[in-house]
Amino acid sequence: MPFTPVPDRFAGKTALVTGAASGIGRATTLRLAAEGAHVFALDIAADRLAETCDLAAELPGEVVGRVTDVAQRQECFAAVAEAVDRYARLDVLANVAGVARAEHMLQVSEVDYRRMMAINTDACFFLSQAAIPHLLETDGNIVNVASNAGLMGQAYTVAYCMSKGALVQMTRSLAWEFIKTPLRVNAIAPGGVETPLVSGYQMPPDVDFELMMRYTTPRPMAQAEDVAALLCFVASDEARNINGAVLSTDSGVTAG
Ligand SMILES: NC(=O)c1ccc[n+]([C@@H]2O[C@H](COP(=O)([O-])OP(=O)(O)OC[C@H]3O[C@@H](n4cnc5c(N)ncnc54)[C@H](O)[C@@H]3O)[C@@H](O)[C@H]2O)c1
């Protein structure tokens, strides 16, 4: 692990992490477990989810994988119920699972559009609905993984930008609706992160690169562990004053 975990920061706590089979979700799962959390780890990719559980075998916290399609509302509720059945508490919901796709707006199919929204936005909504009653019992919190794409207009990823922009607004609105309770709801907004999501990314052949310069950076891409470090800080009690925030971790892309 390229970062030193904070020992016992999550001892006695339970987290539910989506997208735990890869990239940021895997790095978050491993860091939380390294810091003592029991992690109920969801992903649709069974083999890679099992790998995450194997990687966590020697860590202080337990990682239990549940193969779950978070695009299915009933699966979101079932997964939260199973997590609470197992650990009798839920302290953190980390909505990390996501898909991205670059395409000319006029060529986006209805199937692709609806799947993007179902995973990137709707799943976070339904998982939050299922989790909040339990999070209220533990003074817990939600961390949503948004994107710089939710904070600025970007060509060729209109649906992705919409899905992340909605997540940003869900974060702020939920934080405000529960402002009189101890629940915290935050989002983090990465820029480019070196994960399979990016390595599998295919641009349409005829894009205008001039339109894309504004959201590229001369700095190297982040690693999943960089984002996991911020996510775990925000989810921890050290961040008790952070609520309704959208915190960028994008090497400065949204500053320009
Ligand atoms: N990589 C980047 O540059 C970047 C930048 C900004 C934001 N993000 C966001 O970070 C999050 C994690 O992305 P990543 O880069 O780690 O990608 P990744 O592809 O490495 O991991 C995403 C995980 O989500 C899982 N997933 C997809 N659909 C699912 C479904 N229906 N049910 C359950 N799991 C599902 C995948 O199987 C995969 O394991 C995403 O929300 C992404 O939009 C990534």
PDBQT file of the ligand as one rigid body, heavy atoms in Angstrom, charges set to zero:
ROOT
HETATM    1  N1  LIG A 301     -10.867   6.857 -13.077  1.00  0.00    +0.000 N 
HETATM    2  C1  LIG A 301     -11.146   8.143 -13.223  1.00  0.00    +0.000 C 
HETATM    3  O1  LIG A 301     -10.435   8.880 -13.938  1.00  0.00    +0.000 OA
HETATM    4  C2  LIG A 301     -12.315   8.748 -12.501  1.00  0.00    +0.000 A 
HETATM    5  C3  LIG A 301     -12.421  10.138 -12.470  1.00  0.00    +0.000 A 
HETATM    6  C4  LIG A 301     -13.491  10.723 -11.811  1.00  0.00    +0.000 A 
HETATM    7  C5  LIG A 301     -14.447   9.931 -11.203  1.00  0.00    +0.000 A 
HETATM    8  N2  LIG A 301     -14.330   8.579 -11.259  1.00  0.00    +0.000 N 
HETATM    9  C6  LIG A 301     -15.387   7.789 -10.619  1.00  0.00    +0.000 C 
HETATM   10  O2  LIG A 301     -14.807   6.942  -9.671  1.00  0.00    +0.000 OA
HETATM   11  C7  LIG A 301     -15.638   5.794  -9.505  1.00  0.00    +0.000 C 
HETATM   12  C8  LIG A 301     -14.772   4.549  -9.576  1.00  0.00    +0.000 C 
HETATM   13  O3  LIG A 301     -14.173   4.508 -10.841  1.00  0.00    +0.000 OA
HETATM   14  P1  LIG A 301     -12.819   3.724 -11.140  1.00  0.00    +0.000 P 
HETATM   15  O4  LIG A 301     -12.001   4.646 -11.921  1.00  0.00    +0.000 OA
HETATM   16  O5  LIG A 301     -12.308   3.119  -9.896  1.00  0.00    +0.000 OA
HETATM   17  O6  LIG A 301     -13.393   2.647 -12.169  1.00  0.00    +0.000 OA
HETATM   18  P2  LIG A 301     -13.234   1.069 -12.276  1.00  0.00    +0.000 P 
HETATM   19  O7  LIG A 301     -13.801   0.695 -13.593  1.00  0.00    +0.000 OA
HETATM   20  O8  LIG A 301     -11.852   0.662 -11.938  1.00  0.00    +0.000 OA
HETATM   21  O9  LIG A 301     -14.189   0.551 -11.113  1.00  0.00    +0.000 OA
HETATM   22  C9  LIG A 301     -15.590   0.687 -11.188  1.00  0.00    +0.000 C 
HETATM   23  C10 LIG A 301     -16.215  -0.527 -10.548  1.00  0.00    +0.000 C 
HETATM   24  O10 LIG A 301     -17.632  -0.358 -10.581  1.00  0.00    +0.000 OA
HETATM   25  C11 LIG A 301     -18.186  -1.639 -10.842  1.00  0.00    +0.000 C 
HETATM   26  N3  LIG A 301     -19.528  -1.550 -11.386  1.00  0.00    +0.000 N 
HETATM   27  C12 LIG A 301     -19.902  -1.093 -12.619  1.00  0.00    +0.000 A 
HETATM   28  N4  LIG A 301     -21.219  -1.284 -12.775  1.00  0.00    +0.000 NA
HETATM   29  C13 LIG A 301     -21.690  -1.854 -11.632  1.00  0.00    +0.000 A 
HETATM   30  C14 LIG A 301     -22.967  -2.278 -11.224  1.00  0.00    +0.000 A 
HETATM   31  N5  LIG A 301     -24.040  -2.163 -12.012  1.00  0.00    +0.000 N 
HETATM   32  N6  LIG A 301     -23.085  -2.811  -9.992  1.00  0.00    +0.000 NA
HETATM   33  C15 LIG A 301     -22.010  -2.943  -9.181  1.00  0.00    +0.000 A 
HETATM   34  N7  LIG A 301     -20.776  -2.574  -9.532  1.00  0.00    +0.000 NA
HETATM   35  C16 LIG A 301     -20.628  -2.028 -10.748  1.00  0.00    +0.000 A 
HETATM   36  C17 LIG A 301     -17.228  -2.244 -11.867  1.00  0.00    +0.000 C 
HETATM   37  O11 LIG A 301     -17.375  -3.656 -11.965  1.00  0.00    +0.000 OA
HETATM   38  C18 LIG A 301     -15.882  -1.823 -11.311  1.00  0.00    +0.000 C 
HETATM   39  O12 LIG A 301     -15.356  -2.793 -10.426  1.00  0.00    +0.000 OA
HETATM   40  C19 LIG A 301     -16.689   5.880 -10.603  1.00  0.00    +0.000 C 
HETATM   41  O13 LIG A 301     -17.892   6.360 -10.056  1.00  0.00    +0.000 OA
HETATM   42  C20 LIG A 301     -16.108   6.871 -11.577  1.00  0.00    +0.000 C 
HETATM   43  O14 LIG A 301     -17.101   7.546 -12.305  1.00  0.00    +0.000 OA
HETATM   44  C21 LIG A 301     -13.292   7.973 -11.878  1.00  0.00    +0.000 A 
ENDROOT
TORSDOF 0
